[in-house]
Amino acid sequence: MRLSAFVNLTPSYFARFAGDGTVGEIYTLCTNLAPSSWPFRRNAFSGITCIHFPEHHLLDAFRFSLRRNGLLYLETFGGHGQNHLDLPRAGQLRAVIARDYHLLFYREQPVGPAGCEAVSVKFLARKV
């Protein structure tokens, strides 16, 4: 399953949603990400991938720097150990992104002890 997800989310897969069918270049950057020191300009990216990074308050920064029709792929970490304490509650991320994005794929998986409302989340969304 993991390999299948990786293969399906290659640049050519994202190009299907780009509108013009082109595949751009991918650049990597290592930086300290915080909303107060967000280093990127408005409309800087056509796609953002955020994997296993628990700072969900960065969604506003992602929206700021993602171009219209740009893609956002986000995957939280799982609920191992006490991780569920830092994960969103059921429906929380969906409600936050619904106002600015069209969901192409969204999946929540309940995690944590019985009665805990935490979920791990994976989604792919297009900015409207």
Backbone as ProteinMPNN parsed JSONL, in Angstrom:
{"seq_chain_A": "MRLSAFVNLTPSYFARFAGDGTVGEIYTLCTNLAPSSWPFRRNAFSGITCIHFPEHHLLDAFRFSLRRNGLLYLETFGGHGQNHLDLPRAGQLRAVIARDYHLLFYREQPVGPAGCEAVSVKFLARKV", "coords_chain_A": {"N_chain_A": [[0.828, -1.196, 0.0], [1.895, 1.29, 0.822], [3.991, 1.672, -1.035], [2.499, 1.766, -3.379], [1.065, 4.162, -2.966], [3.196, 5.955, -3.077], [4.121, 5.647, -5.703], [1.864, 6.522, -7.114], [1.819, 9.204, -6.49], [3.754, 10.671, -7.848], [5.596, 13.247, -9.679], [4.456, 13.215, -12.303], [1.92, 12.254, -11.792], [0.805, 14.354, -10.274], [0.85, 16.264, -12.267], [-1.315, 15.667, -13.833], [-3.334, 17.028, -12.608], [-2.639, 19.624, -12.942], [-3.53, 21.112, -15.068], [-2.31, 22.144, -17.407], [-0.809, 20.017, -18.149], [1.927, 19.871, -17.898], [5.066, 19.025, -16.379], [6.777, 20.28, -13.741], [9.862, 21.323, -12.139], [11.251, 19.91, -9.145], [12.33, 21.222, -6.148], [14.319, 20.987, -3.258], [14.382, 22.151, 0.122], [15.776, 23.036, 3.181], [14.586, 24.297, 6.098], [13.618, 26.26, 8.976], [10.41, 25.99, 9.859], [7.872, 28.09, 10.721], [4.907, 29.863, 11.494], [5.353, 32.55, 12.181], [7.769, 33.157, 11.033], [7.624, 32.586, 8.33], [9.14, 31.757, 5.36], [8.449, 32.147, 2.663], [7.077, 33.64, -0.31], [3.877, 35.038, -1.351], [1.813, 32.989, -3.392], [3.901, 31.32, -4.271], [4.229, 28.606, -4.816], [3.269, 25.752, -6.779], [2.617, 23.385, -5.771], [2.496, 21.748, -2.61], [3.897, 19.544, -0.326], [3.393, 17.949, 2.653], [4.511, 15.974, 5.066], [4.209, 14.04, 7.915], [4.514, 16.154, 9.701], [3.676, 17.906, 12.424], [2.595, 20.496, 12.742], [-0.122, 21.913, 12.375], [-1.082, 24.466, 12.282], [0.277, 25.68, 10.31], [-1.191, 25.587, 8.022], [-2.429, 27.956, 7.192], [-0.232, 29.413, 6.314], [0.595, 27.75, 4.236], [-1.606, 28.065, 2.512], [-1.291, 30.764, 1.87], [1.08, 30.727, 0.335], [0.553, 28.97, -1.724], [-0.336, 28.654, -5.078], [-3.322, 29.552, -6.933], [-5.331, 26.821, -7.828], [-3.274, 25.179, -7.153], [-1.739, 22.272, -5.64], [-2.124, 20.594, -2.54], [-0.694, 18.234, -0.542], [-1.095, 16.441, 2.319], [-0.024, 14.583, 5.08], [-0.452, 13.241, 8.164], [1.413, 12.025, 11.012], [1.29, 8.662, 12.375], [-0.622, 7.059, 15.034], [1.136, 6.157, 17.111], [2.397, 5.163, 20.306], [2.261, 7.942, 22.379], [1.56, 9.699, 20.415], [-0.993, 10.331, 19.522], [-1.879, 12.42, 21.029], [-1.029, 14.737, 19.829], [-2.3, 14.84, 17.435], [-4.882, 15.79, 15.044], [-8.427, 16.185, 15.771], [-11.278, 14.177, 14.888], [-12.578, 15.183, 11.807], [-11.556, 17.766, 12.062], [-9.341, 18.797, 10.447], [-10.498, 18.581, 7.917], [-12.598, 20.444, 8.101], [-11.149, 22.818, 8.324], [-9.704, 22.997, 5.89], [-11.691, 22.933, 3.974], [-12.809, 25.405, 3.298], [-11.061, 26.69, 1.569], [-10.113, 24.904, -0.293], [-10.57, 22.331, -2.767], [-11.346, 19.081, -2.166], [-9.595, 16.332, -3.322], [-8.887, 13.881, -2.483], [-9.386, 12.357, 0.632], [-8.724, 11.025, 3.77], [-9.359, 9.736, 6.947], [-8.087, 8.134, 9.842], [-8.959, 6.592, 12.734], [-7.12, 6.865, 15.789], [-5.23, 6.068, 18.769], [-6.203, 5.561, 22.25], [-9.285, 3.894, 23.307], [-12.181, 5.909, 23.024], [-10.803, 8.194, 22.503], [-10.648, 10.959, 20.327], [-8.835, 11.39, 18.333], [-7.277, 11.443, 15.09], [-5.385, 10.074, 12.376], [-4.436, 11.605, 9.345], [-4.724, 11.793, 5.806], [-4.553, 13.681, 2.89], [-5.312, 15.041, -0.348], [-5.574, 18.025, -1.966], [-6.954, 20.66, -3.962], [-6.254, 24.05, -4.334], [-8.697, 26.569, -4.339]], "CA_chain_A": [[0.0, 0.0, 0.0], [2.757, 2.463, 0.912], [4.671, 1.819, -2.318], [1.482, 2.183, -4.337], [0.813, 5.591, -2.758], [4.369, 6.689, -3.545], [4.128, 5.607, -7.159], [0.751, 7.328, -7.617], [1.984, 10.619, -6.189], [4.943, 11.185, -8.508], [5.286, 14.51, -10.389], [3.555, 13.028, -13.442], [0.577, 12.119, -11.231], [0.342, 15.7, -9.952], [0.679, 17.017, -13.518], [-2.677, 15.427, -14.323], [-4.206, 18.01, -11.974], [-2.071, 20.958, -13.142], [-4.311, 21.836, -16.051], [-1.616, 22.268, -18.681], [-0.16, 18.753, -18.439], [3.377, 19.938, -17.791], [5.688, 18.624, -15.124], [7.837, 21.212, -13.404], [10.978, 20.79, -11.376], [11.073, 19.859, -7.702], [13.497, 21.674, -5.413], [14.208, 20.749, -1.82], [14.898, 23.232, 0.951], [15.714, 22.754, 4.607], [14.411, 25.562, 6.81], [12.805, 26.197, 10.18], [9.09, 26.467, 9.47], [6.989, 28.609, 11.766], [4.085, 30.92, 10.889], [5.908, 33.884, 12.443], [8.955, 33.383, 10.206], [7.384, 31.887, 7.071], [10.122, 32.353, 4.44], [8.044, 32.092, 1.265], [6.181, 34.704, -0.757], [2.521, 34.677, -1.799], [1.718, 32.299, -4.683], [5.234, 30.842, -4.652], [4.277, 27.183, -5.141], [2.151, 25.085, -7.44], [2.322, 22.209, -4.968], [3.15, 21.621, -1.31], [3.771, 18.234, 0.293], [3.697, 18.039, 4.081], [4.392, 14.615, 5.594], [4.626, 13.776, 9.303], [4.856, 17.42, 10.342], [2.45, 18.116, 13.215], [2.239, 21.901, 12.934], [-1.274, 22.163, 11.515], [-1.305, 25.91, 12.161], [0.939, 26.133, 9.088], [-2.117, 25.551, 6.891], [-2.62, 29.33, 6.71], [0.977, 29.758, 5.557], [0.525, 26.995, 2.982], [-2.6, 28.733, 1.665], [-0.675, 32.015, 1.435], [2.127, 30.497, -0.658], [0.114, 28.07, -2.778], [-1.052, 29.314, -6.169], [-4.674, 29.079, -7.262], [-5.297, 25.5, -8.469], [-2.136, 24.417, -6.652], [-2.08, 21.065, -4.891], [-1.594, 20.396, -1.196], [-0.772, 16.875, -0.031], [-0.725, 16.429, 3.726], [-0.137, 13.298, 5.748], [0.001, 13.311, 9.548], [2.034, 10.793, 11.484], [0.331, 7.709, 12.942], [-0.958, 7.201, 16.446], [1.988, 5.292, 17.919], [2.73, 5.707, 21.622], [1.423, 9.075, 22.778], [1.406, 10.606, 19.265], [-2.388, 10.75, 19.326], [-2.093, 13.676, 21.759], [-0.698, 15.863, 18.941], [-3.022, 14.699, 16.176], [-6.174, 16.496, 15.013], [-9.652, 15.463, 16.115], [-12.055, 13.766, 13.713], [-13.221, 16.273, 11.082], [-10.922, 19.064, 12.298], [-8.615, 19.291, 9.264], [-11.462, 18.716, 6.805], [-13.312, 21.715, 8.288], [-10.222, 23.93, 8.089], [-9.317, 23.122, 4.485], [-12.87, 22.979, 3.094], [-13.157, 26.761, 2.852], [-10.12, 27.189, 0.558], [-9.631, 23.825, -1.146], [-11.441, 21.274, -3.253], [-10.721, 17.817, -1.788], [-9.498, 15.294, -4.339], [-8.764, 12.654, -1.701], [-9.327, 12.643, 2.072], [-8.934, 9.833, 4.582], [-9.048, 9.801, 8.378], [-7.99, 6.84, 10.507], [-8.958, 6.774, 14.192], [-5.926, 6.393, 16.495], [-5.224, 6.32, 20.198], [-7.011, 4.675, 23.089], [-10.739, 3.963, 23.152], [-12.759, 7.173, 23.482], [-9.991, 9.323, 22.008], [-11.178, 11.382, 19.031], [-7.723, 11.711, 17.443], [-7.206, 10.728, 13.82], [-4.325, 10.368, 11.422], [-5.109, 12.136, 8.159], [-4.053, 11.962, 4.521], [-5.443, 14.307, 1.908], [-4.811, 15.763, -1.51], [-6.579, 19.044, -2.229], [-6.609, 21.737, -4.903], [-6.662, 25.385, -3.85], [-9.678, 27.218, -5.226]], "C_chain_A": [[0.864, 1.249, 0.0], [3.453, 2.72, -0.423], [3.691, 2.295, -3.387], [1.191, 3.674, -4.211], [1.973, 6.417, -3.278], [4.382, 6.754, -5.065], [3.039, 6.512, -7.723], [0.941, 8.817, -7.396], [3.312, 11.17, -6.713], [4.588, 12.487, -9.229], [4.347, 14.33, -11.58], [2.112, 12.839, -12.972], [0.009, 13.505, -10.92], [0.092, 16.517, -11.219], [-0.711, 16.814, -14.098], [-3.643, 16.458, -13.771], [-3.755, 19.446, -12.244], [-2.852, 21.774, -14.169], [-3.624, 21.922, -17.398], [-0.836, 21.007, -19.037], [1.348, 18.768, -18.329], [3.843, 19.483, -16.415], [6.835, 19.584, -14.868], [8.954, 20.532, -12.648], [10.641, 20.825, -9.895], [12.398, 20.256, -7.05], [13.283, 21.387, -3.936], [14.881, 21.887, -1.07], [14.75, 22.824, 2.403], [15.654, 24.089, 5.341], [13.586, 25.328, 8.066], [11.443, 26.804, 9.844], [8.277, 26.855, 10.696], [6.178, 29.73, 11.132], [4.686, 32.314, 11.064], [7.128, 34.19, 11.581], [8.84, 32.651, 8.873], [8.234, 32.52, 5.983], [9.69, 32.474, 2.986], [7.013, 33.16, 0.924], [4.813, 34.151, -1.135], [2.604, 34.029, -3.181], [3.049, 31.747, -5.182], [5.229, 29.413, -5.195], [3.043, 26.709, -5.897], [1.786, 23.804, -6.703], [3.11, 22.228, -3.669], [2.861, 20.226, -0.79], [4.231, 18.356, 1.737], [3.44, 16.664, 4.702], [5.004, 14.54, 6.985], [5.112, 15.036, 10.004], [3.617, 17.891, 11.092], [1.969, 19.549, 13.364], [1.094, 22.296, 12.013], [-1.608, 23.647, 11.388], [-0.571, 26.48, 10.955], [0.01, 26.109, 7.874], [-2.394, 26.944, 6.335], [-1.421, 29.781, 5.881], [0.996, 29.014, 4.222], [-0.447, 27.668, 2.016], [-2.027, 30.025, 1.077], [0.276, 31.778, 0.263], [1.725, 29.569, -1.802], [-0.691, 28.84, -3.819], [-2.465, 28.771, -6.307], [-4.54, 27.823, -8.115], [-4.08, 24.67, -8.076], [-2.6, 23.259, -5.783], [-1.386, 21.026, -3.538], [-1.801, 18.942, -0.822], [-0.277, 16.918, 1.396], [-0.987, 15.048, 4.3], [0.392, 13.465, 7.164], [0.748, 12.029, 9.886], [0.95, 9.903, 12.079], [0.133, 7.929, 14.428], [-0.144, 6.304, 17.352], [2.332, 5.955, 19.249], [1.735, 6.789, 22.024], [1.213, 10.082, 21.635], [-0.013, 11.13, 19.107], [-2.688, 12.074, 20.033], [-1.84, 14.908, 20.883], [-1.427, 15.804, 17.605], [-4.354, 15.441, 16.22], [-7.319, 15.585, 15.449], [-10.408, 15.142, 14.825], [-12.754, 14.984, 13.102], [-12.535, 17.624, 11.189], [-10.2, 19.602, 11.068], [-9.553, 19.479, 8.078], [-12.181, 20.062, 6.9], [-12.409, 22.903, 7.967], [-9.924, 24.098, 6.606], [-10.496, 23.296, 3.54], [-13.167, 24.373, 2.564], [-12.26, 27.266, 1.713], [-9.67, 26.149, -0.458], [-10.771, 22.934, -1.605], [-10.721, 19.957, -2.953], [-10.762, 16.828, -2.938], [-9.43, 13.925, -3.678], [-8.668, 13.052, -0.235], [-9.616, 11.359, 2.836], [-8.5, 10.093, 6.019], [-9.021, 8.377, 8.922], [-7.973, 7.079, 12.008], [-7.706, 6.167, 14.822], [-6.064, 6.694, 17.983], [-6.133, 5.376, 20.954], [-8.511, 4.86, 22.837], [-11.261, 5.27, 23.742], [-11.978, 8.396, 23.049], [-10.515, 9.689, 20.624], [-10.085, 11.722, 18.023], [-7.766, 10.855, 16.187], [-5.892, 11.041, 13.121], [-5.035, 10.718, 10.122], [-4.165, 12.111, 6.964], [-5.034, 12.654, 3.605], [-4.653, 14.929, 0.779], [-5.913, 16.744, -1.878], [-6.04, 20.086, -3.196], [-7.119, 23.056, -4.344], [-7.604, 26.018, -4.853], [-9.454, 28.72, -5.241]], "O_chain_A": [[0.59, 2.182, -0.754], [3.5, 3.858, -0.89], [4.036, 3.143, -4.211], [1.081, 4.376, -5.217], [1.757, 7.477, -3.865], [4.63, 7.813, -5.642], [3.27, 7.202, -8.716], [0.283, 9.621, -8.056], [3.919, 12.038, -6.085], [3.408, 12.803, -9.378], [3.521, 15.204, -11.843], [1.179, 13.223, -13.677], [-1.137, 13.799, -11.263], [-0.79, 17.375, -11.234], [-1.231, 17.695, -14.783], [-4.666, 16.741, -14.394], [-4.422, 20.388, -11.817], [-2.828, 23.004, -14.13], [-4.277, 21.788, -18.432], [-0.258, 20.931, -20.121], [1.993, 17.766, -18.639], [3.108, 19.55, -15.43], [7.756, 19.693, -15.678], [8.985, 19.307, -12.533], [9.853, 21.655, -9.443], [13.449, 19.696, -7.361], [12.171, 21.534, -3.428], [15.826, 22.504, -1.562], [13.702, 22.319, 2.805], [16.561, 24.913, 5.22], [12.928, 24.296, 8.193], [11.344, 28.001, 9.574], [8.033, 26.04, 11.586], [6.708, 30.477, 10.309], [4.543, 33.164, 10.185], [7.487, 35.355, 11.413], [9.835, 32.154, 8.345], [8.074, 33.707, 5.699], [10.498, 32.87, 2.146], [6.186, 33.535, 1.756], [4.625, 32.938, -1.225], [3.374, 34.469, -4.034], [3.294, 31.712, -6.387], [6.125, 29.041, -5.953], [1.932, 27.195, -5.685], [0.751, 23.202, -6.985], [4.258, 22.673, -3.636], [1.716, 19.774, -0.808], [5.34, 18.818, 2.003], [2.292, 16.244, 4.844], [6.153, 14.923, 7.203], [6.033, 14.975, 10.818], [2.614, 18.24, 10.469], [0.99, 19.781, 14.074], [1.312, 22.94, 10.987], [-2.341, 24.04, 10.481], [-0.772, 27.644, 10.607], [0.396, 26.571, 6.8], [-2.576, 27.098, 5.127], [-1.583, 30.453, 4.862], [1.371, 29.584, 3.197], [-0.142, 27.822, 0.834], [-2.262, 30.333, -0.092], [0.277, 32.548, -0.697], [2.487, 29.402, -2.754], [-1.612, 29.585, -3.482], [-2.766, 27.667, -5.853], [-3.716, 27.778, -9.029], [-3.876, 23.578, -8.606], [-3.713, 23.267, -5.257], [-0.214, 21.381, -3.412], [-2.933, 18.459, -0.785], [0.834, 17.377, 1.66], [-2.021, 14.429, 4.045], [1.563, 13.796, 7.35], [0.712, 11.062, 9.124], [-0.183, 10.345, 12.266], [0.663, 8.88, 15.003], [-0.697, 5.735, 18.293], [2.535, 7.167, 19.309], [0.523, 6.574, 22.009], [0.74, 11.193, 21.87], [-0.219, 12.24, 18.617], [-3.641, 12.768, 19.678], [-2.367, 15.987, 21.154], [-1.189, 16.641, 16.734], [-4.894, 15.694, 17.297], [-7.177, 14.363, 15.486], [-10.186, 15.777, 13.795], [-13.441, 15.726, 13.804], [-12.902, 18.55, 10.466], [-10.422, 20.749, 10.681], [-9.41, 20.437, 7.319], [-12.354, 20.744, 5.89], [-12.869, 23.891, 7.394], [-9.894, 25.224, 6.109], [-10.318, 23.76, 2.414], [-13.727, 24.506, 1.476], [-12.652, 28.169, 0.974], [-8.927, 26.47, -1.386], [-11.793, 22.799, -0.932], [-9.608, 19.738, -3.432], [-11.83, 16.52, -3.467], [-9.867, 12.928, -4.253], [-7.943, 13.987, 0.105], [-10.617, 10.688, 2.589], [-7.41, 10.607, 6.268], [-9.817, 7.528, 8.523], [-7.047, 7.716, 12.511], [-7.278, 5.08, 14.434], [-6.916, 7.482, 18.393], [-6.758, 4.495, 20.364], [-8.941, 5.845, 22.237], [-10.84, 5.688, 24.82], [-12.449, 9.522, 23.212], [-10.798, 8.797, 19.824], [-10.376, 12.285, 16.967], [-8.221, 9.711, 16.204], [-5.351, 12.138, 13.258], [-6.109, 10.191, 9.833], [-2.969, 12.371, 7.091], [-6.204, 12.277, 3.537], [-3.486, 15.291, 0.93], [-7.06, 16.345, -2.081], [-4.841, 20.357, -3.245], [-8.273, 23.164, -3.931], [-7.351, 26.01, -6.057], [-10.175, 29.446, -5.925]]}, "name": "protein", "num_of_chains": 1, "seq": "MRLSAFVNLTPSYFARFAGDGTVGEIYTLCTNLAPSSWPFRRNAFSGITCIHFPEHHLLDAFRFSLRRNGLLYLETFGGHGQNHLDLPRAGQLRAVIARDYHLLFYREQPVGPAGCEAVSVKFLARKV"}
